[in-house]
Amino acid sequence: MSKPICYSTKAFSAASATSPLSAATIERRQPSASDVQIQILYCGVCHSDLHFARNEWHFTQYPAVPGHEIVGRVTAVGSGVKKFKVGDTVGVGCLVDSCRTCSDCRAGLEQFCTSMVMTYGSIDPHLNAPTLGGYSQSIVVTEDFVLRMPANLNLAAAAPLLCAGITTYSPLRHWKVGPGQKVGIVGLGGLGHMGVKFAKAFGAHVVLFTTSPGKVADGKRLGAHEVVVSTDEAQMAAQAGSFDFILDAVSASHDINAYLNLLKRDGNLTLVGAPEKPLPVAAFPLIFRRRSFSGSLIGGLPETQEMLDFCGRHNITSDIEMIRMDQINTAYERMLKSDVKYRFVIDMASLA
């Protein structure tokens, strides 16, 4: 198969695991019949971007362009595109393609497809080269993996919905969180603050767990009915056996058993954070109350569109701090110190 015709666009990339991100020029394929070309307006900064840029997951190929919380405007469409037209405001999340035929894809769960193509860090089947993410001026994505953005939302603040939003929305929906339930959110960061907002919007009684006493007021501002400082043994003991569901959004090492003990019989704890090292899980907290411990990965394309539409109806966006593209390396260092409330978003006009 011959290589598609390409065009050049500006981007920010890492040349190695130890080099800072810097200005670069990359190639994108010209839109084929089923493709949508997008001018990127805003791109959220996910902790996964940092892991990828620094090869902390050991699969990065360089030069590497991170970014998978993309909001932009359609600038061209292929001849067969039916869902979008030039001028539409759209989003692209963590996936840009999949096999379309496996049982996961047919169920609208493309994130579990063994042939999924990630927005960065995969091999682009069109170019036979690594996929390059949203820290760039432009991207071309097949129509089925482009999402429609609600017209009423602030586009910059909506960008993190494409990863942080769906990552928390999906498990809350899967475990049928709703009125009459008591739901815990562990950690108040980019993921956790979205979990608080969604759990409240679903009608649950929301309890935030944080190690930082300074986040109590902010947790309540975001929608938590209660805030528990998890280092306080008395506060934790008072919550024992009372939760229907707990969403754990912490990526640092922590005691998962302390939270399993807070679940009711048949309660579930779902992990969406990605700790670097395995977490020891004790058997007794699980087997004596028939509790379960599970994980969740983003969401499929139908559910991601459902989440965006829900956010449009309920005016839910992320709390963000806007940065210029040339501030990304400083933003990474601040992110490591949890010095952001609660998501950095890049104004891609600054790349010009």
C-alpha positions in Angstrom: 0.0 0.0 0.0 1.4 3.4 -1.0 1.9 6.0 1.7 -0.9 8.6 1.7 -0.2 12.2 0.7 0.8 14.2 3.9 0.9 17.8 5.0 3.1 19.5 7.6 1.9 21.0 10.8 3.5 22.5 13.9 3.7 20.5 17.1 5.6 20.1 20.4 7.4 16.9 20.8 9.9 15.1 23.0 13.1 13.8 21.3 14.0 11.4 24.1 12.9 10.3 27.6 15.2 12.9 29.2 14.7 15.9 26.8 12.2 18.6 27.3 9.3 19.0 24.9 10.1 21.6 22.2 8.8 22.9 18.9 8.8 20.5 15.9 7.1 20.0 12.6 5.2 16.8 12.0 3.4 15.1 9.2 -0.4 14.3 9.1 -2.1 12.4 6.3 -4.4 14.3 4.0 -8.0 13.3 4.7 -9.3 10.2 2.9 -13.0 9.6 2.1 -13.8 8.7 5.8 -11.5 11.2 7.5 -12.1 14.5 9.4 -9.4 17.1 9.5 -9.4 19.2 12.7 -7.8 22.5 13.7 -6.9 21.9 17.3 -8.0 24.8 19.6 -7.3 23.3 23.0 -5.6 20.2 24.4 -5.8 19.1 28.0 -2.7 17.9 29.8 -3.1 14.4 31.3 -0.7 12.7 33.7 -0.5 10.0 31.0 1.2 12.6 28.7 4.0 12.9 31.1 4.4 9.1 31.6 4.5 8.8 27.8 6.9 11.6 27.1 9.4 10.3 29.7 8.9 6.6 28.6 7.8 5.6 32.1 5.6 2.9 30.5 8.4 1.6 28.4 6.8 1.7 25.0 7.4 5.3 23.7 8.9 5.8 20.3 10.6 9.1 19.6 9.9 11.8 18.6 6.8 11.6 20.8 3.9 14.0 20.6 1.5 13.6 23.6 -2.1 14.9 24.0 -5.4 13.1 24.0 -7.9 15.6 25.3 -8.5 17.4 22.0 -11.1 20.0 21.1 -11.1 21.7 17.7 -12.9 22.9 14.6 -13.4 20.8 11.5 -11.4 22.3 8.6 -12.0 19.5 5.9 -14.0 16.3 5.5 -13.6 13.4 3.2 -16.1 12.6 0.5 -17.8 9.9 2.5 -18.2 11.7 5.8 -21.8 12.1 6.9 -21.7 13.1 10.6 -19.6 16.3 10.3 -19.1 19.4 8.2 -16.5 22.1 8.0 -16.9 24.5 10.9 -18.3 21.9 13.4 -16.8 21.9 16.9 -15.6 18.4 17.7 -13.5 16.4 20.2 -11.0 13.6 20.0 -10.1 11.5 23.0 -7.7 8.6 23.7 -8.6 6.5 20.7 -8.4 7.2 16.9 -9.3 3.8 15.5 -10.0 0.1 16.3 -10.7 -3.1 14.4 -14.5 -2.4 14.4 -15.3 -6.1 14.1 -14.4 -7.8 17.5 -17.0 -8.4 20.2 -15.7 -5.4 22.2 -16.0 -3.0 19.2 -19.5 -4.3 18.3 -20.5 -3.6 21.9 -19.3 0.0 21.7 -16.4 -0.8 24.0 -13.5 0.1 21.6 -11.2 0.8 24.5 -10.9 -2.9 25.1 -10.2 -3.8 21.5 -6.8 -5.6 21.2 -6.2 -3.7 18.0 -7.2 -0.2 19.3 -5.2 2.7 17.9 -4.4 5.2 20.6 -4.2 8.9 19.8 -0.5 8.7 20.6 1.8 5.7 21.3 0.3 3.3 18.7 1.1 2.5 15.1 -1.0 4.5 12.6 -2.1 1.9 10.1 -2.4 4.5 7.4 1.2 5.8 7.7 2.8 2.7 9.3 4.3 5.1 11.8 3.7 6.1 15.5 0.5 8.0 16.1 1.1 11.6 17.2 -1.1 13.4 19.7 -2.8 16.7 20.3 0.1 18.9 21.2 -0.2 20.1 17.6 -2.0 22.5 15.3 -4.0 19.9 13.4 -5.0 16.3 13.4 -6.8 13.9 11.0 -9.1 11.2 12.5 -11.5 8.8 11.0 -15.1 10.0 11.3 -16.2 7.3 13.7 -13.7 8.3 16.3 -14.6 12.0 16.3 -17.1 13.3 18.9 -19.5 16.2 18.8 -19.0 18.9 21.4 -22.0 20.5 23.1 -22.4 24.1 21.9 -23.1 25.6 25.4 -19.8 24.4 27.0 -16.7 26.4 27.4 -14.4 24.6 24.9 -11.2 24.9 26.9 -12.8 23.6 30.1 -14.5 20.8 28.1 -11.2 19.4 26.7 -10.4 17.3 29.8 -13.8 15.6 29.4 -12.2 13.6 26.6 -10.1 11.6 29.1 -10.6 12.7 32.8 -14.3 13.0 32.2 -15.0 9.7 30.5 -12.6 7.9 32.8 -14.7 8.8 35.8 -18.1 8.8 34.1 -17.9 5.3 32.7 -17.4 3.3 36.0 -20.0 5.4 37.8 -22.5 4.6 35.1 -21.4 0.9 34.9 -22.0 0.4 38.6 -25.3 2.3 38.3 -24.5 5.1 40.8 -27.6 7.1 41.6 -30.0 8.5 44.2 -30.0 6.8 47.6 -26.4 5.6 47.3 -23.4 6.7 49.2 -20.4 7.1 46.9 -16.8 7.8 47.8 -14.2 9.5 45.6 -10.6 8.9 46.6 -8.2 11.8 45.6 -9.0 15.3 44.4 -6.9 15.7 41.3 -7.7 15.8 37.6 -9.7 12.6 37.7 -11.1 12.9 41.3 -12.6 16.4 40.8 -14.6 15.1 37.8 -15.7 12.1 39.8 -17.1 14.4 42.5 -19.0 16.4 39.9 -20.5 13.4 38.1 -21.4 11.5 41.3 -23.3 14.5 42.6 -25.0 15.0 39.2 -26.1 11.4 39.3 -27.9 12.1 42.6 -25.6 10.2 45.0 -24.4 11.3 48.5 -20.8 12.1 47.7 -17.9 11.7 50.2 -14.4 12.9 49.1 -11.3 11.3 50.6 -8.2 13.4 50.5 -4.8 13.3 52.4 -4.8 17.2 52.2 -6.8 19.1 54.9 -6.4 22.1 52.7 -8.6 20.5 50.1 -11.7 20.2 52.4 -13.3 23.5 51.3 -12.6 22.9 47.6 -14.0 19.4 47.8 -17.3 20.9 49.1 -17.3 23.6 46.5 -17.0 21.0 43.8 -20.0 19.1 45.1 -18.9 16.7 47.9 -21.4 16.4 50.8 -18.7 15.3 53.1 -14.9 15.4 53.0 -12.8 12.9 55.0 -9.1 13.4 55.6 -7.9 9.9 55.0 -4.9 10.2 57.3 -7.3 10.7 60.3 -8.0 7.2 61.7 -11.1 8.4 63.6 -12.6 9.9 60.5 -12.0 6.8 58.5 -13.4 4.5 61.2 -16.6 6.5 61.3 -17.2 5.6 57.6 -16.7 1.8 57.9 -19.1 -0.4 56.1 -21.2 2.4 54.7 -20.4 2.8 51.0 -22.2 1.4 48.0 -19.4 2.4 45.6 -16.0 3.9 45.8 -14.1 5.4 42.9 -10.3 5.4 43.5 -8.5 8.0 41.4 -5.1 7.9 43.1 -2.0 6.9 41.1 0.4 7.0 44.0 1.0 4.0 46.3 -1.7 3.8 49.0 -3.5 1.4 51.2 -6.4 0.0 49.2 -7.6 -2.2 52.1 -8.4 0.9 54.1 -11.0 1.7 51.5 -12.3 -1.8 50.9 -13.2 -1.9 54.6 -15.5 1.1 54.0 -17.8 -0.8 51.6 -21.1 -2.3 52.5 -21.9 -5.9 51.7 -21.7 -6.3 47.9 -20.1 -2.9 47.6 -17.6 -2.2 44.8 -14.3 -0.3 44.7 -13.2 0.6 41.2 -9.6 1.8 40.5 -9.1 4.3 37.7 -5.7 5.6 39.0 -2.6 3.8 37.8 -0.1 3.2 40.6 3.3 2.3 39.3 3.7 -0.7 41.7 1.1 -3.4 42.5 -1.2 -2.7 45.5 -1.4 -5.4 48.1 -5.0 -6.5 48.5 -6.1 -8.4 51.6 -8.5 -11.3 51.2 -10.6 -10.9 54.3 -12.1 -7.4 53.5 -13.3 -8.9 50.2 -14.6 -12.3 51.2 -16.3 -11.5 54.5 -18.7 -8.9 52.9 -18.8 -10.2 49.3 -17.1 -6.9 48.2 -15.5 -6.5 44.8 -12.4 -4.7 43.6 -12.3 -3.8 39.9 -10.7 -1.5 37.3 -12.0 0.7 34.5 -10.4 2.1 31.3 -11.8 5.4 29.7 -15.0 4.5 27.8 -16.1 3.5 24.3 -17.2 6.0 21.6 -20.9 5.7 22.2 -20.5 6.2 26.0 -18.1 9.1 25.5 -20.7 10.9 23.3 -23.3 10.1 26.0 -21.0 11.7 28.6 -20.5 14.8 26.5 -24.2 15.2 26.0 -24.8 14.7 29.7 -22.2 17.4 30.5 -24.0 19.7 28.0 -27.3 19.2 29.7 -25.9 19.7 33.2 -23.2 22.3 32.3 -20.4 20.2 33.7 -16.8 21.0 32.7 -13.4 20.6 34.3 -11.7 23.2 36.5 -8.7 24.3 34.5 -5.7 26.5 34.3 -4.9 27.6 30.8 -1.2 27.6 29.6 0.7 28.4 26.5 2.4 25.6 24.6 5.8 26.8 25.6 4.9 26.4 29.3 4.3 22.6 29.0 7.6 21.6 30.6 7.0 23.8 33.7 3.4 22.4 33.8 4.8 18.8 33.9 6.9 19.7 36.9 4.0 21.4 38.6 1.8 18.4 37.9 4.2 16.1 39.7 3.8 18.4 42.7 0.0 18.4 42.4 0.2 22.1 41.8 -2.8 22.5 39.5 -6.5 22.9 40.2 -7.3 20.7 38.5 -6.3 20.3 34.9 -3.9 22.2 32.7 -5.2 23.0 29.2 -3.0 24.3 26.4 -4.3 27.1 24.2 -3.1 25.8 20.9 -3.2 29.3 19.3 0.0 29.9 21.3 1.8 27.3 19.1 1.5 29.6 16.1 
